[in-house]
Amino acid sequence: MTKKCRFHYDDFSDKLFISCKNENEKVYGSVRVLNLIIDFTADNKAVGIEIMQVSQYLESLGINPEILNKLTNAEIVFNQKRDGYLIYFILYAGNQVERIPYNIIAEQPIIL
């Protein structure tokens, strides 16, 4: 079962915004890593993300960026790993589902 997140694709600036925070959660801070801006709560939970130049990123993975104009839902899965972070953007467009990986190598954990 998918969780319902808020999302918006701005085709003019080629940015995809995904927010999966609960109503009682507040964004404490943000960090920019490459072409991502990640929003965190006070307890370092990643709850939102902005992906800049998203259509180019999808094309580089062999995914048709037209999915961005047909989105019905979007999610983020954020996993901290030993040497960095593994992020998945899950994009839904009707029956089509694309799981987009994004790997960030970090020498130290991101701490706000």
A tleap script that builds the chain and sets N, CA, C and O, in Angstrom:
source leaprc.protein.ff14SB
mol = sequence {
  NMET THR LYS LYS CYS ARG PHE HIE TYR ASP
  ASP PHE SER ASP LYS LEU PHE ILE SER CYS
  LYS ASN GLU ASN GLU LYS VAL TYR GLY SER
  VAL ARG VAL LEU ASN LEU ILE ILE ASP PHE
  THR ALA ASP ASN LYS ALA VAL GLY ILE GLU
  ILE MET GLN VAL SER GLN TYR LEU GLU SER
  LEU GLY ILE ASN PRO GLU ILE LEU ASN LYS
  LEU THR ASN ALA GLU ILE VAL PHE ASN GLN
  LYS ARG ASP GLY TYR LEU ILE TYR PHE ILE
  LEU TYR ALA GLY ASN GLN VAL GLU ARG ILE
  PRO TYR ASN ILE ILE ALA GLU GLN PRO ILE
  ILE CLEU
}
set mol.1.N position { 0.840 -1.179 0.000 }
set mol.1.CA position { 0.000 0.000 0.000 }
set mol.1.C position { 0.886 1.243 0.000 }
set mol.1.O position { 1.854 1.315 0.757 }
set mol.2.N position { 0.565 2.204 -0.829 }
set mol.2.CA position { 1.361 3.415 -0.931 }
set mol.2.C position { 0.853 4.465 0.040 }
set mol.2.O position { -0.340 4.532 0.336 }
set mol.3.N position { 1.770 5.280 0.530 }
set mol.3.CA position { 1.355 6.388 1.377 }
set mol.3.C position { 1.076 7.591 0.484 }
set mol.3.O position { 1.670 7.733 -0.585 }
set mol.4.N position { 0.180 8.442 0.924 }
set mol.4.CA position { -0.191 9.606 0.130 }
set mol.4.C position { 0.730 10.760 0.489 }
set mol.4.O position { 0.797 11.180 1.644 }
set mol.5.N position { 1.416 11.253 -0.480 }
set mol.5.CA position { 2.304 12.391 -0.307 }
set mol.5.C position { 1.824 13.525 -1.205 }
set mol.5.O position { 1.100 13.305 -2.176 }
set mol.6.N position { 2.232 14.713 -0.872 }
set mol.6.CA position { 1.939 15.851 -1.747 }
set mol.6.C position { 3.104 15.982 -2.719 }
set mol.6.O position { 4.261 15.772 -2.355 }
set mol.7.N position { 2.785 16.329 -3.948 }
set mol.7.CA position { 3.837 16.458 -4.951 }
set mol.7.C position { 3.426 17.511 -5.976 }
set mol.7.O position { 2.244 17.803 -6.153 }
set mol.8.N position { 4.415 18.064 -6.634 }
set mol.8.CA position { 4.157 19.036 -7.703 }
set mol.8.C position { 5.350 19.024 -8.648 }
set mol.8.O position { 6.500 19.106 -8.218 }
set mol.9.N position { 5.062 18.921 -9.933 }
set mol.9.CA position { 6.106 19.026 -10.941 }
set mol.9.C position { 5.946 20.369 -11.638 }
set mol.9.O position { 4.883 20.665 -12.183 }
set mol.10.N position { 6.992 21.178 -11.623 }
set mol.10.CA position { 7.012 22.463 -12.311 }
set mol.10.C position { 7.821 22.288 -13.591 }
set mol.10.O position { 9.051 22.243 -13.557 }
set mol.11.N position { 7.127 22.189 -14.710 }
set mol.11.CA position { 7.830 21.933 -15.970 }
set mol.11.C position { 8.646 23.134 -16.440 }
set mol.11.O position { 9.613 22.963 -17.182 }
set mol.12.N position { 8.274 24.347 -16.021 }
set mol.12.CA position { 9.032 25.537 -16.419 }
set mol.12.C position { 10.447 25.499 -15.836 }
set mol.12.O position { 11.421 25.749 -16.547 }
set mol.13.N position { 10.557 25.186 -14.544 }
set mol.13.CA position { 11.875 25.141 -13.899 }
set mol.13.C position { 12.438 23.715 -13.835 }
set mol.13.O position { 13.561 23.514 -13.375 }
set mol.14.N position { 11.664 22.731 -14.295 }
set mol.14.CA position { 12.056 21.317 -14.310 }
set mol.14.C position { 12.420 20.827 -12.908 }
set mol.14.O position { 13.472 20.224 -12.696 }
set mol.15.N position { 11.505 21.107 -11.939 }
set mol.15.CA position { 11.693 20.683 -10.557 }
set mol.15.C position { 10.508 19.834 -10.117 }
set mol.15.O position { 9.358 20.117 -10.455 }
set mol.16.N position { 10.816 18.789 -9.357 }
set mol.16.CA position { 9.784 17.952 -8.761 }
set mol.16.C position { 9.882 18.104 -7.250 }
set mol.16.O position { 10.946 17.911 -6.662 }
set mol.17.N position { 8.750 18.455 -6.625 }
set mol.17.CA position { 8.664 18.600 -5.178 }
set mol.17.C position { 7.848 17.433 -4.639 }
set mol.17.O position { 6.768 17.139 -5.153 }
set mol.18.N position { 8.355 16.771 -3.612 }
set mol.18.CA position { 7.616 15.684 -2.949 }
set mol.18.C position { 7.706 15.925 -1.444 }
set mol.18.O position { 8.798 16.077 -0.898 }
set mol.19.N position { 6.556 15.959 -0.782 }
set mol.19.CA position { 6.516 16.133 0.668 }
set mol.19.C position { 5.690 15.011 1.273 }
set mol.19.O position { 4.530 14.820 0.909 }
set mol.20.N position { 6.285 14.276 2.189 }
set mol.20.CA position { 5.604 13.159 2.844 }
set mol.20.C position { 5.535 13.370 4.358 }
set mol.20.O position { 5.493 12.407 5.124 }
set mol.21.N position { 5.526 14.624 4.779 }
set mol.21.CA position { 5.465 14.881 6.222 }
set mol.21.C position { 4.027 14.815 6.710 }
set mol.21.O position { 3.083 15.146 5.993 }
set mol.22.N position { 3.896 14.375 7.956 }
set mol.22.CA position { 2.584 14.336 8.598 }
set mol.22.C position { 2.179 15.749 8.990 }
set mol.22.O position { 3.021 16.645 9.051 }
set mol.23.N position { 0.889 15.952 9.256 }
set mol.23.CA position { 0.405 17.279 9.616 }
set mol.23.C position { 1.066 17.812 10.875 }
set mol.23.O position { 1.259 19.022 10.999 }
set mol.24.N position { 1.420 16.936 11.818 }
set mol.24.CA position { 2.017 17.384 13.078 }
set mol.24.C position { 3.529 17.596 12.988 }
set mol.24.O position { 4.133 18.071 13.950 }
set mol.25.N position { 4.145 17.261 11.872 }
set mol.25.CA position { 5.586 17.428 11.706 }
set mol.25.C position { 5.898 18.798 11.112 }
set mol.25.O position { 5.154 19.315 10.279 }
set mol.26.N position { 7.003 19.368 11.553 }
set mol.26.CA position { 7.465 20.647 11.027 }
set mol.26.C position { 8.869 20.479 10.466 }
set mol.26.O position { 9.688 19.741 11.012 }
set mol.27.N position { 9.129 21.166 9.380 }
set mol.27.CA position { 10.463 21.130 8.779 }
set mol.27.C position { 11.384 21.995 9.631 }
set mol.27.O position { 11.111 23.172 9.867 }
set mol.28.N position { 12.463 21.401 10.079 }
set mol.28.CA position { 13.440 22.064 10.943 }
set mol.28.C position { 14.561 22.697 10.113 }
set mol.28.O position { 15.074 23.761 10.457 }
set mol.29.N position { 14.926 22.040 9.037 }
set mol.29.CA position { 16.010 22.547 8.206 }
set mol.29.C position { 16.098 21.795 6.898 }
set mol.29.O position { 15.442 20.772 6.700 }
set mol.30.N position { 16.919 22.317 6.011 }
set mol.30.CA position { 17.104 21.709 4.691 }
set mol.30.C position { 18.582 21.659 4.367 }
set mol.30.O position { 19.378 22.442 4.884 }
set mol.31.N position { 18.930 20.729 3.504 }
set mol.31.CA position { 20.308 20.612 3.046 }
set mol.31.C position { 20.284 20.400 1.537 }
set mol.31.O position { 19.436 19.679 1.011 }
set mol.32.N position { 21.217 21.032 0.856 }
set mol.32.CA position { 21.329 20.835 -0.593 }
set mol.32.C position { 22.498 19.907 -0.856 }
set mol.32.O position { 23.609 20.123 -0.371 }
set mol.33.N position { 22.222 18.857 -1.643 }
set mol.33.CA position { 23.231 17.891 -2.054 }
set mol.33.C position { 23.065 17.685 -3.555 }
set mol.33.O position { 22.053 17.154 -4.013 }
set mol.34.N position { 24.074 18.113 -4.315 }
set mol.34.CA position { 24.026 18.026 -5.778 }
set mol.34.C position { 22.768 18.719 -6.286 }
set mol.34.O position { 22.606 19.919 -6.062 }
set mol.35.N position { 21.871 18.002 -6.966 }
set mol.35.CA position { 20.664 18.641 -7.492 }
set mol.35.C position { 19.436 18.355 -6.626 }
set mol.35.O position { 18.309 18.399 -7.119 }
set mol.36.N position { 19.645 18.061 -5.339 }
set mol.36.CA position { 18.550 17.788 -4.404 }
set mol.36.C position { 18.543 18.803 -3.275 }
set mol.36.O position { 19.598 19.271 -2.846 }
set mol.37.N position { 17.360 19.139 -2.798 }
set mol.37.CA position { 17.196 19.844 -1.534 }
set mol.37.C position { 16.328 18.945 -0.681 }
set mol.37.O position { 15.198 18.629 -1.053 }
set mol.38.N position { 16.858 18.529 0.476 }
set mol.38.CA position { 16.175 17.573 1.346 }
set mol.38.C position { 15.742 18.301 2.604 }
set mol.38.O position { 16.555 18.962 3.250 }
set mol.39.N position { 14.451 18.184 2.962 }
set mol.39.CA position { 13.903 18.791 4.168 }
set mol.39.C position { 13.871 17.762 5.290 }
set mol.39.O position { 13.483 16.613 5.083 }
set mol.40.N position { 14.290 18.193 6.493 }
set mol.40.CA position { 14.349 17.325 7.664 }
set mol.40.C position { 13.509 17.905 8.804 }
set mol.40.O position { 13.326 19.118 8.905 }
set mol.41.N position { 13.003 17.015 9.657 }
set mol.41.CA position { 12.350 17.437 10.893 }
set mol.41.C position { 13.427 17.600 11.972 }
set mol.41.O position { 14.604 17.335 11.724 }
set mol.42.N position { 13.019 18.036 13.164 }
set mol.42.CA position { 13.965 18.230 14.263 }
set mol.42.C position { 14.649 16.933 14.675 }
set mol.42.O position { 15.762 16.964 15.200 }
set mol.43.N position { 13.997 15.785 14.445 }
set mol.43.CA position { 14.620 14.498 14.796 }
set mol.43.C position { 15.319 13.845 13.603 }
set mol.43.O position { 15.465 12.623 13.563 }
set mol.44.N position { 15.753 14.658 12.625 }
set mol.44.CA position { 16.518 14.228 11.444 }
set mol.44.C position { 15.787 13.256 10.536 }
set mol.44.O position { 16.427 12.467 9.842 }
set mol.45.N position { 14.471 13.294 10.523 }
set mol.45.CA position { 13.694 12.473 9.597 }
set mol.45.C position { 13.527 13.251 8.286 }
set mol.45.O position { 13.061 14.390 8.290 }
set mol.46.N position { 13.906 12.636 7.179 }
set mol.46.CA position { 13.724 13.270 5.868 }
set mol.46.C position { 12.249 13.198 5.498 }
set mol.46.O position { 11.676 12.111 5.422 }
set mol.47.N position { 11.634 14.358 5.267 }
set mol.47.CA position { 10.194 14.396 4.990 }
set mol.47.C position { 9.849 15.047 3.659 }
set mol.47.O position { 8.708 14.955 3.205 }
set mol.48.N position { 10.805 15.696 3.036 }
set mol.48.CA position { 10.509 16.341 1.764 }
set mol.48.C position { 11.749 16.439 0.909 }
set mol.48.O position { 12.877 16.382 1.397 }
set mol.49.N position { 11.511 16.587 -0.385 }
set mol.49.CA position { 12.640 16.647 -1.307 }
set mol.49.C position { 12.260 17.479 -2.521 }
set mol.49.O position { 11.113 17.460 -2.966 }
set mol.50.N position { 13.211 18.193 -3.039 }
set mol.50.CA position { 13.060 18.928 -4.293 }
set mol.50.C position { 14.157 18.429 -5.218 }
set mol.50.O position { 15.335 18.453 -4.861 }
set mol.51.N position { 13.776 17.980 -6.396 }
set mol.51.CA position { 14.734 17.452 -7.367 }
set mol.51.C position { 14.809 18.448 -8.518 }
set mol.51.O position { 13.828 18.655 -9.233 }
set mol.52.N position { 15.966 19.060 -8.693 }
set mol.52.CA position { 16.163 20.016 -9.770 }
set mol.52.C position { 16.647 19.275 -11.014 }
set mol.52.O position { 17.361 18.277 -10.912 }
set mol.53.N position { 16.259 19.766 -12.180 }
set mol.53.CA position { 16.617 19.154 -13.467 }
set mol.53.C position { 16.203 17.693 -13.505 }
set mol.53.O position { 16.949 16.830 -13.968 }
set mol.54.N position { 14.998 17.432 -13.009 }
set mol.54.CA position { 14.519 16.059 -12.848 }
set mol.54.C position { 14.335 15.341 -14.187 }
set mol.54.O position { 14.604 14.144 -14.277 }
set mol.55.N position { 13.884 16.041 -15.224 }
set mol.55.CA position { 13.683 15.349 -16.506 }
set mol.55.C position { 15.015 14.876 -17.084 }
set mol.55.O position { 15.083 13.797 -17.673 }
set mol.56.N position { 16.064 15.664 -16.922 }
set mol.56.CA position { 17.384 15.245 -17.395 }
set mol.56.C position { 17.877 14.031 -16.615 }
set mol.56.O position { 18.494 13.128 -17.182 }
set mol.57.N position { 17.601 14.015 -15.312 }
set mol.57.CA position { 18.017 12.872 -14.495 }
set mol.57.C position { 17.294 11.603 -14.946 }
set mol.57.O position { 17.914 10.548 -15.079 }
set mol.58.N position { 15.990 11.701 -15.179 }
set mol.58.CA position { 15.238 10.536 -15.646 }
set mol.58.C position { 15.759 10.050 -16.989 }
set mol.58.O position { 15.930 8.848 -17.192 }
set mol.59.N position { 16.014 10.978 -17.910 }
set mol.59.CA position { 16.544 10.593 -19.224 }
set mol.59.C position { 17.880 9.877 -19.087 }
set mol.59.O position { 18.148 8.926 -19.822 }
set mol.60.N position { 18.731 10.323 -18.150 }
set mol.60.CA position { 20.044 9.691 -17.969 }
set mol.60.C position { 19.906 8.246 -17.495 }
set mol.60.O position { 20.822 7.443 -17.667 }
set mol.61.N position { 18.743 7.912 -16.890 }
set mol.61.CA position { 18.476 6.543 -16.436 }
set mol.61.C position { 17.667 5.741 -17.456 }
set mol.61.O position { 17.312 4.590 -17.201 }
set mol.62.N position { 17.376 6.344 -18.609 }
set mol.62.CA position { 16.605 5.655 -19.641 }
set mol.62.C position { 15.115 5.650 -19.374 }
set mol.62.O position { 14.401 4.795 -19.899 }
set mol.63.N position { 14.620 6.595 -18.561 }
set mol.63.CA position { 13.196 6.687 -18.236 }
set mol.63.C position { 12.609 7.890 -18.957 }
set mol.63.O position { 13.173 8.984 -18.916 }
set mol.64.N position { 11.477 7.686 -19.614 }
set mol.64.CA position { 10.813 8.757 -20.339 }
set mol.64.C position { 10.323 9.811 -19.345 }
set mol.64.O position { 9.503 9.496 -18.482 }
set mol.65.N position { 10.806 11.057 -19.443 }
set mol.65.CA position { 10.406 12.099 -18.501 }
set mol.65.C position { 8.951 12.547 -18.644 }
set mol.65.O position { 8.472 13.334 -17.828 }
set mol.66.N position { 8.245 12.065 -19.656 }
set mol.66.CA position { 6.817 12.398 -19.809 }
set mol.66.C position { 5.993 11.916 -18.624 }
set mol.66.O position { 4.888 12.410 -18.400 }
set mol.67.N position { 6.517 10.954 -17.856 }
set mol.67.CA position { 5.808 10.475 -16.664 }
set mol.67.C position { 5.541 11.636 -15.703 }
set mol.67.O position { 4.558 11.616 -14.962 }
set mol.68.N position { 6.416 12.647 -15.716 }
set mol.68.CA position { 6.276 13.778 -14.803 }
set mol.68.C position { 4.983 14.558 -15.035 }
set mol.68.O position { 4.422 15.127 -14.099 }
set mol.69.N position { 4.519 14.583 -16.264 }
set mol.69.CA position { 3.285 15.308 -16.592 }
set mol.69.C position { 2.027 14.487 -16.326 }
set mol.69.O position { 0.914 14.997 -16.455 }
set mol.70.N position { 2.196 13.225 -15.956 }
set mol.70.CA position { 1.056 12.328 -15.754 }
set mol.70.C position { 0.988 11.778 -14.332 }
set mol.70.O position { 0.251 10.823 -14.086 }
set mol.71.N position { 1.733 12.349 -13.393 }
set mol.71.CA position { 1.818 11.801 -12.040 }
set mol.71.C position { 0.469 11.794 -11.326 }
set mol.71.O position { -0.290 12.762 -11.373 }
set mol.72.N position { 0.198 10.673 -10.666 }
set mol.72.CA position { -0.989 10.559 -9.816 }
set mol.72.C position { -0.585 10.439 -8.349 }
set mol.72.O position { -1.408 10.672 -7.464 }
set mol.73.N position { 0.674 10.078 -8.079 }
set mol.73.CA position { 1.206 10.017 -6.727 }
set mol.73.C position { 2.729 9.954 -6.824 }
set mol.73.O position { 3.290 9.584 -7.855 }
set mol.74.N position { 3.373 10.321 -5.733 }
set mol.74.CA position { 4.831 10.238 -5.662 }
set mol.74.C position { 5.206 10.011 -4.201 }
set mol.74.O position { 4.539 10.514 -3.297 }
set mol.75.N position { 6.270 9.256 -3.978 }
set mol.75.CA position { 6.761 8.958 -2.629 }
set mol.75.C position { 8.272 9.101 -2.610 }
set mol.75.O position { 8.929 9.086 -3.651 }
set mol.76.N position { 8.811 9.241 -1.401 }
set mol.76.CA position { 10.257 9.155 -1.227 }
set mol.76.C position { 10.543 8.109 -0.155 }
set mol.76.O position { 9.833 8.003 0.845 }
set mol.77.N position { 11.591 7.348 -0.392 }
set mol.77.CA position { 12.086 6.389 0.593 }
set mol.77.C position { 13.536 6.777 0.826 }
set mol.77.O position { 14.332 6.833 -0.112 }
set mol.78.N position { 13.871 7.042 2.070 }
set mol.78.CA position { 15.179 7.572 2.428 }
set mol.78.C position { 15.826 6.619 3.418 }
set mol.78.O position { 15.333 6.458 4.534 }
set mol.79.N position { 16.935 5.978 3.021 }
set mol.79.CA position { 17.633 5.016 3.881 }
set mol.79.C position { 19.071 5.445 4.097 }
set mol.79.O position { 19.818 5.638 3.138 }
set mol.80.N position { 19.463 5.596 5.362 }
set mol.80.CA position { 20.842 5.901 5.665 }
set mol.80.C position { 21.638 4.606 5.632 }
set mol.80.O position { 21.263 3.619 6.266 }
set mol.81.N position { 22.719 4.617 4.901 }
set mol.81.CA position { 23.610 3.457 4.786 }
set mol.81.C position { 24.957 3.810 5.397 }
set mol.81.O position { 25.219 4.971 5.712 }
set mol.82.N position { 25.792 2.827 5.560 }
set mol.82.CA position { 27.084 3.004 6.209 }
set mol.82.C position { 27.917 4.119 5.565 }
set mol.82.O position { 28.523 4.926 6.270 }
set mol.83.N position { 27.947 4.163 4.240 }
set mol.83.CA position { 28.781 5.149 3.559 }
set mol.83.C position { 27.983 6.248 2.868 }
set mol.83.O position { 28.493 6.908 1.962 }
set mol.84.N position { 26.743 6.448 3.285 }
set mol.84.CA position { 25.947 7.501 2.670 }
set mol.84.C position { 24.460 7.251 2.788 }
set mol.84.O position { 23.975 6.725 3.790 }
set mol.85.N position { 23.763 7.629 1.770 }
set mol.85.CA position { 22.306 7.568 1.780 }
set mol.85.C position { 21.806 7.007 0.455 }
set mol.85.O position { 22.358 7.300 -0.606 }
set mol.86.N position { 20.772 6.210 0.530 }
set mol.86.CA position { 20.109 5.681 -0.651 }
set mol.86.C position { 18.686 6.223 -0.633 }
set mol.86.O position { 17.924 5.985 0.303 }
set mol.87.N position { 18.351 6.948 -1.677 }
set mol.87.CA position { 17.030 7.568 -1.786 }
set mol.87.C position { 16.339 6.968 -2.994 }
set mol.87.O position { 16.944 6.810 -4.054 }
set mol.88.N position { 15.063 6.634 -2.828 }
set mol.88.CA position { 14.245 6.209 -3.954 }
set mol.88.C position { 13.102 7.195 -4.110 }
set mol.88.O position { 12.443 7.560 -3.137 }
set mol.89.N position { 12.877 7.617 -5.331 }
set mol.89.CA position { 11.693 8.388 -5.682 }
set mol.89.C position { 10.774 7.406 -6.381 }
set mol.89.O position { 11.150 6.825 -7.398 }
set mol.90.N position { 9.602 7.216 -5.864 }
set mol.90.CA position { 8.655 6.297 -6.485 }
set mol.90.C position { 7.580 7.142 -7.140 }
set mol.90.O position { 6.840 7.861 -6.468 }
set mol.91.N position { 7.501 7.046 -8.467 }
set mol.91.CA position { 6.588 7.867 -9.248 }
set mol.91.C position { 5.478 6.994 -9.809 }
set mol.91.O position { 5.739 5.945 -10.398 }
set mol.92.N position { 4.235 7.432 -9.624 }
set mol.92.CA position { 3.058 6.711 -10.094 }
set mol.92.C position { 2.348 7.562 -11.145 }
set mol.92.O position { 2.081 8.744 -10.931 }
set mol.93.N position { 2.054 6.947 -12.267 }
set mol.93.CA position { 1.273 7.591 -13.327 }
set mol.93.C position { 0.274 6.550 -13.817 }
set mol.93.O position { 0.555 5.794 -14.748 }
set mol.94.N position { -0.901 6.518 -13.179 }
set mol.94.CA position { -1.874 5.477 -13.496 }
set mol.94.C position { -1.314 4.123 -13.108 }
set mol.94.O position { -0.956 3.907 -11.950 }
set mol.95.N position { -1.233 3.203 -14.069 }
set mol.95.CA position { -0.701 1.861 -13.813 }
set mol.95.C position { 0.826 1.789 -13.898 }
set mol.95.O position { 1.421 0.781 -13.516 }
set mol.96.N position { 1.448 2.837 -14.388 }
set mol.96.CA position { 2.902 2.869 -14.523 }
set mol.96.C position { 3.530 3.296 -13.192 }
set mol.96.O position { 3.113 4.281 -12.584 }
set mol.97.N position { 4.527 2.549 -12.759 }
set mol.97.CA position { 5.265 2.869 -11.532 }
set mol.97.C position { 6.751 2.836 -11.850 }
set mol.97.O position { 7.256 1.855 -12.397 }
set mol.98.N position { 7.442 3.900 -11.510 }
set mol.98.CA position { 8.893 3.956 -11.711 }
set mol.98.C position { 9.559 4.175 -10.366 }
set mol.98.O position { 9.200 5.098 -9.634 }
set mol.99.N position { 10.519 3.338 -10.039 }
set mol.99.CA position { 11.291 3.458 -8.808 }
set mol.99.C position { 12.661 3.996 -9.208 }
set mol.99.O position { 13.458 3.298 -9.833 }
set mol.100.N position { 12.920 5.248 -8.836 }
set mol.100.CA position { 14.109 5.952 -9.279 }
set mol.100.C position { 15.133 5.985 -8.143 }
set mol.100.O position { 14.844 6.554 -7.090 }
set mol.101.N position { 16.308 5.401 -8.317 }
set mol.101.CA position { 17.329 5.423 -7.262 }
set mol.101.C position { 18.171 6.692 -7.311 }
set mol.101.O position { 18.394 7.263 -8.378 }
set mol.102.N position { 18.625 7.116 -6.162 }
set mol.102.CA position { 19.562 8.234 -6.063 }
set mol.102.C position { 20.488 7.916 -4.900 }
set mol.102.O position { 20.028 7.773 -3.767 }
set mol.103.N position { 21.765 7.804 -5.158 }
set mol.103.CA position { 22.741 7.416 -4.146 }
set mol.103.C position { 23.616 8.611 -3.802 }
set mol.103.O position { 24.131 9.291 -4.689 }
set mol.104.N position { 23.780 8.864 -2.497 }
set mol.104.CA position { 24.643 9.947 -2.032 }
set mol.104.C position { 25.721 9.320 -1.154 }
set mol.104.O position { 25.416 8.668 -0.156 }
set mol.105.N position { 26.973 9.521 -1.529 }
set mol.105.CA position { 28.093 9.054 -0.727 }
set mol.105.C position { 28.471 10.198 0.220 }
set mol.105.O position { 28.696 11.326 -0.218 }
set mol.106.N position { 28.537 9.897 1.513 }
set mol.106.CA position { 28.872 10.918 2.505 }
set mol.106.C position { 29.920 10.373 3.456 }
set mol.106.O position { 29.794 9.257 3.959 }
set mol.107.N position { 30.950 11.162 3.699 }
set mol.107.CA position { 31.989 10.730 4.639 }
set mol.107.C position { 31.504 10.814 6.071 }
set mol.107.O position { 31.966 10.067 6.933 }
set mol.108.N position { 30.554 11.742 6.335 }
set mol.108.CA position { 29.981 11.902 7.661 }
set mol.108.C position { 28.476 12.031 7.518 }
set mol.108.O position { 28.000 12.503 6.486 }
set mol.109.N position { 27.714 11.625 8.525 }
set mol.109.CA position { 26.261 11.765 8.464 }
set mol.109.C position { 25.847 13.221 8.362 }
set mol.109.O position { 26.514 14.103 8.903 }
set mol.110.N position { 24.745 13.470 7.670 }
set mol.110.CA position { 24.183 14.812 7.591 }
set mol.110.C position { 23.475 15.069 8.920 }
set mol.110.O position { 22.528 14.368 9.275 }
set mol.111.N position { 23.936 16.064 9.634 }
set mol.111.CA position { 23.325 16.400 10.923 }
set mol.111.C position { 22.911 17.860 10.881 }
set mol.111.O position { 23.702 18.730 10.516 }
set mol.112.N position { 21.679 18.121 11.253 }
set mol.112.CA position { 21.189 19.498 11.298 }
set mol.112.C position { 21.322 20.061 12.686 }
set mol.112.O position { 20.960 21.214 12.923 }
savepdb mol mol.pdb
quit
